[in-house]
Amino acid sequence: MRSPRLAALELRRFGRGKLPRAALVALLVLPLLYGALYLWSFWDPYSRLDRIPVALVNDDRGATADGKRITAGDDIAGGLRDSGTFDWREVSAEEARRGVEDGTYYLSLTVPADFSRRVASSSGDSPETGALEVRTNDANNYIVGQISRTVFGEVRRAASTKTSRSFLDRIFVSFSDIHGETVRAAKGADRLKGGIGRAEKGSEDLADGLADARKGSGKLSKGLKDLHRGAGDLEDGARKVADGTRTLADKVNAVDGEVGPFLEDNEKTIGDTARFVADSAGRLRDDLDALEKRAPDAAKDARAASGTLDDVHRTRCEDPARSGPAGTTDPTDPTGTTDPAGTTGSADPACADLERARDATAAAAAVAEDVSGLVTDHRGDLKKLDTHLGTLQKQARALADRAPRLSEDLDDAVTRINKLNAGAGKVAAGAKKLHKGLGTAETGALDLDEGVGELKTGADDLNGGIFKLVDGSGELAGGLHEGAGRIPDYDKQDRDLRTEVMADPVRLVTHDLHKAPNYGTGFAPYFIPLSLWVGAMVAYMVIAPMNRRALAAGASAWRIALAGWLPVLVIGVLQTVALMSVLHWALGLQTARAAGTVGFLFLVTACFAAIVQWLNARFGAAGRILVLALLMLQLTSAGGTYPVQTSPGFFNALHPLLPMTHVVEALRRLITGGGLGPVWQACAVLAAFTVGALALTALSARRRQVWTLDRLHPELSL
């Protein structure tokens, strides 16, 4: 009997009775439990995240920056509620902490009280980082924590981008301000250049002026030295004056004590005496005037009279006939003259009288001459005397006028002298201070002279430096003009564009090649082969891996192997059709290559059935355990969830050796699209596994045709 007829007979057994039919239906439906139910349970979990209760704590108090109110916490809270991600419930901090702990909330997000202030600080002098606090509890659910990290990463980036926009906008506004200020600075540098040129001329004049000032400071130092010496003399003189005024005051006060009463008692007498003195001085002045006028005439008249008497005397008394003996002298002759004979003149008494008159007249003439000469020679002195007499006359009359008030004037004079004494004391003290101050001034003048010398040197250096500044200011002006041209001046539209780019300079532009529309589609290549393997495993629990009738009849080993494989292959095809129908029509699984996917799954079913058949045929009851163990090894090394590179090295070593690895990679290309290279490679691998497993099953069938003690009494039976 051929293998297809043997396979048909094996399947026909399921048509006998209700229980076999139910078992066949169960075999067809069982892959749905692994494939459809698993995929259905997390087909698109991210679309239902809004059902997950999470706590939101908004303690932000807001802040003010540049006159604007900032409520970053309210903005974030509103954005989260509108996002549709999670079921946000605003609660207190204590309720959020308690809820995350007991599982009421899967996680909590807290906006701290100073969040807006920290965000606003980015535009100030001391920027600070705002912090959102997330609390999770993996004891509630680990996956939710992982999802929240992704969601809150987006929240953080959005908040950071918004904050960066405001900060960068200020920077670009500052660029415009800097541009304007630099333009103004360049204009100022132009003016500075002209001013420094004038300053250079001024510094030259300053140097010349300081040279003159150096000379003047030298003279000042010398003059102050002389003044210091003079102030010393002044101090001594002022001290002596003070001593003198003190003595004068003491004497005046003593005289006032003695004279005051006298003046009060003799004011009238003093007045009369003063008037007498004034009148006498007036008459004396008149006499002096008469003397000055008459003295020359009197001298002239006296000389004339003397000459006349002399002529008379000579005529009458000196005649020779009347002369006495020669050689005698007249003792009465006042002139002592003698005649040549040695005798005096005539002894006539008249001559003697005449001679005496002559002599008296000569003496009077001599006196008149002397008086006239005295008046003539001392005319200036006489005028001074006249002036003094005038003063005396005036003062005497004034004294006469003041005589009734002399006692009062004396008291006033005493008061004034006392004040003079006090003032002289102050002058002495001031002179002492002046002396001391001029000593300090002299020292200062020396320092000034040295300082002016240093200033002169500095002015010369300044002149040279300003000369360099003239060149430097020109370069500065040119550089500022050039810099102003390089500093950008953004308008609002350009500023907004640049702010947008700088706030989020690197954007992730995702190009998903053959994107899976949902979570279930991405995991379908993993769960579909799992369900088909389980279907083959359960099928060989009710179908013998090798047909007993064919074994008993001594059929060929290949015929026996095919007879046990074909029934499960037929059931596997039906399982595949049922599974893909439910996935497509019920769950909405869309495949890029539907026919290719179904055809490839038929090959997968054939391969899995052959492998499970061999394990059961070769190892009997223990083969079922091996089938389950091989399933576990394939699931962990196929890379159906995480990339296999993230698994330990053992699973990386198994990865290319097991058929499910190639099935998963091929189904990904068939369902989501992509190159068919892995598909053809998987077909070759599955075909090789299928043929190899059937060959091994045939070998096992040949061995089973020989009865042994182990077959009669198996060690393990399931």
DODO-912387 format. One record per residue (C-alpha): residue number from 1; residue in one letter; x, y, z. Coordinates in steps of 0.05 Angstrom, whole numbers. Layout:
<atoms>
NUM,A,X,Y,Z $
...
</atoms>
This chain:
<atoms>
1,M,0,0,0 $
2,R,27,68,-19 $
3,S,43,123,31 $
4,P,-15,170,11 $
5,R,-66,114,22 $
6,L,-35,99,89 $
7,A,-39,172,107 $
8,A,-112,175,86 $
9,L,-128,114,128 $
10,E,-95,148,188 $
11,L,-137,210,178 $
12,R,-200,169,166 $
13,R,-195,145,237 $
14,F,-215,214,261 $
15,G,-282,207,226 $
16,R,-304,149,270 $
17,G,-343,177,328 $
18,K,-352,244,361 $
19,L,-290,244,404 $
20,P,-241,234,347 $
21,R,-276,289,308 $
22,A,-270,335,368 $
23,A,-197,317,374 $
24,L,-186,335,301 $
25,V,-221,402,310 $
26,A,-178,414,372 $
27,L,-116,400,331 $
28,L,-138,451,279 $
29,V,-156,504,331 $
30,L,-97,494,379 $
31,P,-48,539,338 $
32,L,-99,595,345 $
33,L,-90,593,420 $
34,Y,-15,606,412 $
35,G,-16,649,351 $
36,A,-81,689,350 $
37,L,-93,695,425 $
38,Y,-22,716,440 $
39,L,-20,767,385 $
40,W,-90,792,402 $
41,S,-70,803,475 $
42,F,-17,854,457 $
43,W,-35,869,385 $
44,D,-28,946,395 $
45,P,-16,961,470 $
46,Y,9,1032,456 $
47,S,-59,1052,430 $
48,R,-89,1037,498 $
49,L,-39,1072,543 $
50,D,-92,1123,560 $
51,R,-124,1070,604 $
52,I,-63,1065,650 $
53,P,-75,1108,713 $
54,V,-16,1152,731 $
55,A,-9,1208,782 $
56,L,8,1280,763 $
57,V,32,1327,818 $
58,N,38,1400,797 $
59,D,70,1441,853 $
60,D,97,1494,807 $
61,R,86,1565,833 $
62,G,104,1600,768 $
63,A,155,1656,758 $
64,T,164,1723,724 $
65,A,218,1738,672 $
66,D,226,1802,632 $
67,G,158,1825,657 $
68,K,123,1763,632 $
69,R,89,1710,674 $
70,I,115,1639,663 $
71,T,75,1578,684 $
72,A,116,1521,656 $
73,G,85,1471,704 $
74,D,14,1486,680 $
75,D,37,1484,608 $
76,I,68,1415,617 $
77,A,8,1389,656 $
78,G,-40,1413,602 $
79,G,2,1383,547 $
80,L,5,1316,582 $
81,R,-71,1314,592 $
82,D,-82,1331,519 $
83,S,-30,1281,494 $
84,G,-74,1220,505 $
85,T,-14,1183,536 $
86,F,-34,1152,603 $
87,D,-94,1168,646 $
88,W,-67,1229,681 $
89,R,-97,1244,749 $
90,E,-76,1307,786 $
91,V,-66,1290,860 $
92,S,-26,1314,919 $
93,A,46,1293,929 $
94,E,28,1249,988 $
95,E,-28,1214,950 $
96,A,17,1203,890 $
97,R,71,1172,934 $
98,R,21,1126,969 $
99,G,-13,1108,903 $
100,V,52,1087,869 $
101,E,70,1046,930 $
102,D,4,1007,935 $
103,G,-7,1000,859 $
104,T,-64,1050,851 $
105,Y,-19,1087,802 $
106,Y,33,1055,758 $
107,L,78,1117,764 $
108,S,77,1191,783 $
109,L,105,1254,752 $
110,T,120,1313,798 $
111,V,131,1385,774 $
112,P,170,1418,832 $
113,A,151,1485,861 $
114,D,211,1522,831 $
115,F,205,1491,761 $
116,S,183,1556,726 $
117,R,236,1597,764 $
118,R,291,1549,741 $
119,V,265,1550,669 $
120,A,262,1626,671 $
121,S,333,1629,698 $
122,S,361,1608,630 $
123,S,353,1680,607 $
124,G,386,1709,669 $
125,D,455,1713,698 $
126,S,452,1647,737 $
127,P,417,1594,695 $
128,E,392,1532,730 $
129,T,366,1466,704 $
130,G,293,1450,715 $
131,A,279,1379,739 $
132,L,217,1336,731 $
133,E,212,1280,783 $
134,V,187,1212,760 $
135,R,171,1157,810 $
136,T,160,1085,785 $
137,N,150,1019,819 $
138,D,173,957,779 $
139,A,135,915,830 $
140,N,72,941,797 $
141,N,94,930,725 $
142,Y,164,932,694 $
143,I,142,947,623 $
144,V,102,1009,644 $
145,G,166,1036,674 $
146,Q,203,1025,609 $
147,I,147,1058,569 $
148,S,145,1117,617 $
149,R,219,1130,607 $
150,T,207,1137,532 $
151,V,146,1182,542 $
152,F,180,1226,594 $
153,G,241,1231,550 $
154,E,197,1263,498 $
155,V,166,1308,551 $
156,R,235,1330,574 $
157,R,259,1344,504 $
158,A,197,1384,488 $
159,A,204,1425,552 $
160,S,278,1435,539 $
161,T,265,1457,468 $
162,K,213,1507,490 $
163,T,260,1536,542 $
164,S,317,1538,492 $
165,R,273,1577,443 $
166,S,262,1634,492 $
167,F,336,1634,512 $
168,L,361,1633,440 $
169,D,311,1686,419 $
170,R,343,1732,471 $
171,I,411,1714,442 $
172,F,390,1732,371 $
173,V,357,1796,397 $
174,S,424,1811,432 $
175,F,459,1800,365 $
176,S,417,1855,335 $
177,D,430,1899,396 $
178,I,505,1884,392 $
179,H,504,1901,317 $
180,G,471,1968,331 $
181,E,518,1983,389 $
182,T,578,1964,348 $
183,V,557,2011,293 $
184,R,550,2066,345 $
185,A,617,2046,375 $
186,A,649,2051,306 $
187,K,622,2121,298 $
188,G,647,2137,367 $
189,A,715,2109,348 $
190,D,716,2157,289 $
191,R,702,2214,337 $
192,L,753,2184,385 $
193,K,805,2184,330 $
194,G,795,2259,319 $
195,G,793,2271,394 $
196,I,858,2232,405 $
197,G,890,2274,350 $
198,R,870,2336,389 $
199,A,892,2302,453 $
200,E,960,2289,422 $
201,K,967,2364,408 $
202,G,942,2378,479 $
203,S,991,2329,509 $
204,E,1047,2364,473 $
205,D,1022,2430,501 $
206,L,1016,2397,569 $
207,A,1089,2374,566 $
208,D,1110,2445,549 $
209,G,1065,2473,603 $
210,L,1093,2425,654 $
211,A,1163,2447,635 $
212,D,1142,2518,653 $
213,A,1107,2491,714 $
214,R,1172,2457,735 $
215,K,1207,2524,733 $
216,G,1149,2556,771 $
217,S,1149,2501,823 $
218,G,1223,2512,834 $
219,K,1210,2586,844 $
220,L,1151,2570,888 $
221,S,1194,2523,930 $
222,K,1247,2577,938 $
223,G,1195,2630,952 $
224,L,1162,2587,1005 $
225,K,1230,2576,1036 $
226,D,1239,2651,1041 $
227,L,1168,2658,1066 $
228,H,1182,2606,1118 $
229,R,1241,2645,1143 $
230,G,1200,2709,1140 $
231,A,1144,2675,1177 $
232,G,1195,2657,1230 $
233,D,1213,2731,1236 $
234,L,1139,2749,1234 $
235,E,1126,2699,1290 $
236,D,1181,2731,1332 $
237,G,1157,2801,1315 $
238,A,1084,2784,1328 $
239,R,1105,2753,1394 $
240,K,1142,2817,1412 $
241,V,1083,2859,1389 $
242,A,1037,2817,1432 $
243,D,1084,2826,1490 $
244,G,1087,2901,1477 $
245,T,1012,2908,1470 $
246,R,1004,2867,1533 $
247,T,1052,2915,1569 $
248,L,1017,2975,1537 $
249,A,950,2948,1558 $
250,D,976,2938,1629 $
251,K,1004,3009,1631 $
252,V,943,3040,1599 $
253,N,898,3004,1647 $
254,A,943,3028,1704 $
255,V,944,3100,1676 $
256,D,869,3096,1666 $
257,G,863,3081,1739 $
258,E,904,3141,1756 $
259,V,889,3192,1701 $
260,G,816,3176,1692 $
261,P,793,3211,1755 $
262,F,840,3270,1739 $
263,L,810,3279,1670 $
264,E,740,3277,1697 $
265,D,759,3333,1747 $
266,N,801,3377,1700 $
267,E,766,3372,1633 $
268,K,752,3448,1631 $
269,T,823,3467,1649 $
270,I,851,3419,1597 $
271,G,804,3450,1546 $
272,D,826,3521,1562 $
273,T,900,3501,1561 $
274,A,890,3466,1494 $
275,R,858,3528,1465 $
276,F,916,3570,1491 $
277,V,966,3523,1459 $
278,A,927,3526,1394 $
279,D,927,3602,1395 $
280,S,1001,3604,1412 $
281,A,1017,3555,1357 $
282,G,978,3599,1309 $
283,R,1017,3662,1329 $
284,L,1082,3624,1326 $
285,R,1066,3602,1255 $
286,D,1052,3675,1237 $
287,D,1119,3695,1267 $
288,L,1154,3640,1228 $
289,D,1123,3665,1165 $
290,A,1145,3736,1181 $
291,L,1215,3712,1199 $
292,E,1221,3674,1134 $
293,K,1199,3736,1095 $
294,R,1237,3790,1136 $
295,A,1302,3755,1151 $
296,P,1334,3768,1082 $
297,D,1313,3841,1084 $
298,A,1338,3849,1155 $
299,A,1404,3818,1136 $
300,K,1409,3865,1077 $
301,D,1391,3926,1120 $
302,A,1441,3903,1173 $
303,R,1496,3896,1122 $
304,A,1479,3965,1094 $
305,A,1479,3996,1163 $
306,S,1544,3961,1180 $
307,G,1575,3988,1117 $
308,T,1551,4058,1131 $
309,L,1579,4057,1202 $
310,D,1642,4028,1177 $
311,D,1650,4084,1127 $
312,V,1634,4136,1180 $
313,H,1683,4106,1228 $
314,R,1737,4103,1177 $
315,T,1725,4173,1155 $
316,R,1725,4203,1223 $
317,C,1768,4159,1264 $
318,E,1819,4125,1219 $
319,D,1848,4187,1189 $
320,P,1925,4183,1195 $
321,A,1931,4251,1224 $
322,R,1893,4226,1281 $
323,S,1927,4161,1291 $
324,G,1965,4145,1355 $
325,P,2039,4123,1363 $
326,A,2063,4071,1317 $
327,G,2059,3998,1340 $
328,T,2006,4010,1394 $
329,T,1941,3977,1396 $
330,D,1876,4003,1422 $
331,P,1851,3955,1473 $
332,T,1781,3978,1462 $
333,D,1783,3965,1387 $
334,P,1738,3906,1378 $
335,T,1768,3890,1311 $
336,G,1838,3888,1339 $
337,T,1864,3929,1283 $
338,T,1924,3975,1291 $
339,D,1951,4026,1248 $
340,P,2016,4016,1213 $
341,A,2053,4060,1263 $
342,G,2031,4012,1317 $
343,T,1982,4059,1349 $
344,T,1906,4054,1353 $
345,G,1859,4103,1322 $
346,S,1841,4169,1350 $
347,A,1829,4171,1423 $
348,D,1768,4211,1411 $
349,P,1710,4184,1454 $
350,A,1663,4195,1397 $
351,C,1705,4150,1354 $
352,A,1705,4100,1409 $
353,D,1629,4102,1411 $
354,L,1626,4102,1336 $
355,E,1674,4044,1334 $
356,R,1631,4006,1383 $
357,A,1570,4022,1343 $
358,R,1606,4000,1281 $
359,D,1626,3935,1314 $
360,A,1556,3924,1342 $
361,T,1527,3938,1274 $
362,A,1576,3890,1242 $
363,A,1558,3838,1294 $
364,A,1484,3850,1282 $
365,A,1496,3845,1207 $
366,A,1533,3779,1219 $
367,V,1476,3754,1262 $
368,A,1425,3777,1209 $
369,E,1466,3742,1157 $
370,D,1468,3680,1199 $
371,V,1393,3683,1212 $
372,S,1380,3696,1138 $
373,G,1426,3638,1120 $
374,L,1394,3595,1173 $
375,V,1325,3612,1146 $
376,T,1348,3601,1075 $
377,D,1385,3536,1090 $
378,H,1331,3508,1135 $
379,R,1271,3530,1095 $
380,G,1249,3456,1091 $
381,D,1256,3447,1165 $
382,L,1218,3512,1177 $
383,K,1163,3486,1132 $
384,K,1163,3421,1172 $
385,L,1161,3462,1235 $
386,D,1104,3502,1206 $
387,T,1069,3437,1189 $
388,H,1081,3409,1259 $
389,L,1056,3474,1289 $
390,G,995,3469,1244 $
391,T,985,3398,1267 $
392,L,995,3420,1339 $
393,Q,946,3477,1329 $
394,K,895,3430,1298 $
395,Q,905,3376,1351 $
396,A,904,3428,1407 $
397,R,838,3455,1381 $
398,A,812,3384,1373 $
399,L,835,3370,1444 $
400,A,800,3433,1466 $
401,D,737,3409,1430 $
402,R,744,3339,1460 $
403,A,763,3362,1529 $
404,P,692,3356,1557 $
405,R,693,3282,1534 $
406,L,765,3263,1550 $
407,S,746,3214,1604 $
408,E,699,3179,1556 $
409,D,753,3178,1502 $
410,L,802,3151,1552 $
411,D,755,3094,1569 $
412,D,744,3081,1495 $
413,A,819,3082,1483 $
414,V,830,3034,1540 $
415,T,778,2987,1511 $
416,R,810,2992,1442 $
417,I,879,2980,1470 $
418,N,853,2918,1507 $
419,K,822,2894,1442 $
420,L,887,2910,1407 $
421,N,922,2868,1460 $
422,A,875,2810,1448 $
423,G,882,2817,1373 $
424,A,958,2820,1379 $
425,G,955,2754,1418 $
426,K,914,2723,1363 $
427,V,961,2751,1311 $
428,A,1019,2720,1349 $
429,A,983,2653,1351 $
430,G,965,2658,1277 $
431,A,1037,2677,1261 $
432,K,1060,2615,1297 $
433,K,1011,2572,1258 $
434,L,1031,2608,1194 $
435,H,1103,2592,1209 $
436,K,1087,2520,1220 $
437,G,1041,2517,1159 $
438,L,1093,2549,1115 $
439,G,1142,2496,1139 $
440,T,1093,2443,1116 $
441,A,1081,2483,1052 $
442,E,1156,2487,1040 $
443,T,1160,2411,1046 $
444,G,1099,2404,1001 $
445,A,1130,2452,951 $
446,L,1192,2408,948 $
447,D,1147,2348,937 $
448,L,1108,2388,886 $
449,D,1172,2406,850 $
450,E,1191,2333,847 $
451,G,1120,2313,827 $
452,V,1118,2364,772 $
453,G,1184,2336,748 $
454,E,1154,2267,746 $
455,L,1092,2295,712 $
456,K,1137,2326,660 $
457,T,1169,2259,647 $
458,G,1100,2226,647 $
459,A,1073,2280,600 $
460,D,1130,2265,552 $
461,D,1112,2191,555 $
462,L,1039,2209,548 $
463,N,1053,2249,486 $
464,G,1090,2189,456 $
465,G,1034,2142,478 $
466,I,979,2186,450 $
467,F,1018,2190,385 $
468,K,1012,2114,383 $
469,L,939,2119,403 $
470,V,925,2161,342 $
471,D,946,2102,299 $
472,G,911,2053,345 $
473,S,846,2092,345 $
474,G,847,2091,269 $
475,E,855,2016,270 $
476,L,801,2011,323 $
477,A,752,2051,281 $
478,G,767,2008,220 $
479,G,761,1944,260 $
480,L,695,1965,291 $
481,H,666,1982,223 $
482,E,690,1915,197 $
483,G,663,1879,259 $
484,A,596,1914,253 $
485,G,591,1887,182 $
486,R,604,1816,207 $
487,I,556,1817,267 $
488,P,488,1793,243 $
489,D,427,1838,248 $
490,Y,366,1792,248 $
491,D,295,1814,236 $
492,K,238,1779,272 $
493,Q,224,1728,216 $
494,D,297,1709,209 $
495,R,304,1708,285 $
496,D,245,1661,293 $
497,L,273,1614,239 $
498,R,342,1612,271 $
499,T,313,1603,341 $
500,E,273,1544,316 $
501,V,334,1512,286 $
502,M,380,1526,345 $
503,A,330,1503,397 $
504,D,324,1436,362 $
505,P,386,1433,317 $
506,V,386,1358,306 $
507,R,321,1325,287 $
508,L,312,1252,278 $
509,V,286,1241,208 $
510,T,262,1169,209 $
511,H,255,1129,146 $
512,D,222,1064,165 $
513,L,235,1013,111 $
514,H,176,966,112 $
515,K,147,993,177 $
516,A,105,946,218 $
517,P,39,983,232 $
518,N,31,957,303 $
519,Y,61,915,358 $
520,G,25,851,338 $
521,T,49,855,266 $
522,G,120,861,291 $
523,F,114,799,335 $
524,A,74,756,285 $
525,P,138,726,254 $
526,Y,155,700,323 $
527,F,88,674,347 $
528,I,64,642,281 $
529,P,121,590,278 $
530,L,112,578,353 $
531,S,39,561,343 $
532,L,55,515,283 $
533,W,108,479,323 $
534,V,58,468,380 $
535,G,7,445,329 $
536,A,55,392,302 $
537,M,75,372,372 $
538,V,2,361,394 $
539,A,-15,327,328 $
540,Y,37,273,340 $
541,M,6,263,409 $
542,V,-56,233,375 $
543,I,-25,209,310 $
544,A,30,156,311 $
545,P,95,179,281 $
546,M,100,113,243 $
547,N,40,74,217 $
548,R,35,9,256 $
549,R,1,-28,199 $
550,A,57,-9,152 $
551,L,108,-32,203 $
552,A,72,-98,213 $
553,A,65,-108,138 $
554,G,139,-98,128 $
555,A,132,-37,83 $
556,S,193,1,62 $
557,A,223,50,112 $
558,W,211,110,67 $
559,R,138,91,57 $
560,I,129,84,132 $
561,A,161,152,144 $
562,L,118,187,92 $
563,A,56,151,117 $
564,G,66,180,187 $
565,W,86,250,161 $
566,L,33,264,109 $
567,P,-28,263,157 $
568,V,5,315,203 $
569,L,26,355,142 $
570,V,-47,358,120 $
571,I,-69,378,190 $
572,G,-13,430,191 $
573,V,-37,460,125 $
574,L,-107,465,153 $
575,Q,-79,496,217 $
576,T,-41,547,176 $
577,V,-102,565,135 $
578,A,-144,573,198 $
579,L,-91,613,235 $
580,M,-77,661,177 $
581,S,-151,670,164 $
582,V,-164,691,236 $
583,L,-102,736,238 $
584,H,-121,770,174 $
585,W,-197,776,179 $
586,A,-205,780,254 $
587,L,-142,817,279 $
588,G,-126,855,215 $
589,L,-57,827,200 $
590,Q,-33,856,134 $
591,T,23,820,98 $
592,A,66,848,42 $
593,R,66,781,6 $
594,A,4,743,26 $
595,A,10,684,-22 $
596,G,84,677,-9 $
597,T,71,679,66 $
598,V,20,624,64 $
599,G,62,581,17 $
600,F,124,590,61 $
601,L,83,571,122 $
602,F,63,506,87 $
603,L,137,491,80 $
604,V,147,510,153 $
605,T,91,462,173 $
606,A,124,406,132 $
607,C,192,418,164 $
608,F,165,422,236 $
609,A,122,360,225 $
610,A,183,321,199 $
611,I,227,342,258 $
612,V,174,327,311 $
613,Q,159,260,276 $
614,W,232,239,278 $
615,L,240,257,351 $
616,N,178,218,370 $
617,A,197,160,324 $
618,R,268,156,347 $
619,F,261,168,421 $
620,G,190,147,434 $
621,A,160,177,497 $
622,A,224,215,512 $
623,G,218,247,444 $
624,R,159,288,467 $
625,I,203,319,521 $
626,L,257,331,470 $
627,V,206,365,424 $
628,L,188,413,481 $
629,A,261,425,498 $
630,L,278,439,425 $
631,L,220,489,423 $
632,M,249,526,483 $
633,L,318,528,451 $
634,Q,289,556,387 $
635,L,247,608,422 $
636,T,307,634,461 $
637,S,356,635,403 $
638,A,312,657,345 $
639,G,316,732,361 $
640,G,241,740,356 $
641,T,237,794,410 $
642,Y,304,826,426 $
643,P,362,822,377 $
644,V,400,757,388 $
645,Q,464,798,399 $
646,T,435,819,466 $
647,S,430,747,488 $
648,P,487,706,520 $
649,G,538,673,476 $
650,F,505,604,481 $
651,F,443,629,446 $
652,N,484,666,394 $
653,A,518,600,378 $
654,L,451,564,370 $
655,H,420,620,330 $
656,P,441,599,259 $
657,L,434,524,273 $
658,L,359,518,288 $
659,P,303,523,236 $
660,M,259,573,274 $
661,T,314,626,267 $
662,H,308,623,191 $
663,V,232,620,195 $
664,V,228,684,236 $
665,E,276,722,190 $
666,A,238,699,128 $
667,L,169,716,156 $
668,R,192,786,173 $
669,R,209,798,100 $
670,L,145,765,76 $
671,I,99,802,124 $
672,T,130,872,128 $
673,G,168,871,62 $
674,G,241,873,42 $
675,G,290,833,1 $
676,L,274,758,-8 $
677,G,345,733,3 $
678,P,331,709,74 $
679,V,266,676,48 $
680,W,302,634,-4 $
681,Q,356,617,47 $
682,A,302,596,96 $
683,C,268,553,43 $
684,A,333,517,30 $
685,V,346,506,104 $
686,L,275,482,117 $
687,A,278,435,58 $
688,A,343,407,83 $
689,F,315,398,153 $
690,T,252,365,124 $
691,V,290,316,80 $
692,G,339,301,135 $
693,A,285,290,187 $
694,L,246,244,140 $
695,A,310,205,126 $
696,L,323,197,200 $
697,T,251,176,210 $
698,A,259,123,155 $
699,L,322,98,190 $
700,S,283,94,255 $
701,A,226,57,219 $
702,R,275,5,194 $
703,R,301,-5,265 $
704,R,229,-10,290 $
705,Q,215,-68,243 $
706,V,261,-110,288 $
707,W,230,-127,355 $
708,T,274,-121,416 $
709,L,266,-129,490 $
710,D,262,-54,498 $
711,R,203,-49,451 $
712,L,167,-104,489 $
713,H,180,-72,556 $
714,P,194,3,547 $
715,E,227,40,605 $
716,L,181,100,597 $
717,S,111,105,570 $
718,L,70,169,560 $
</atoms>
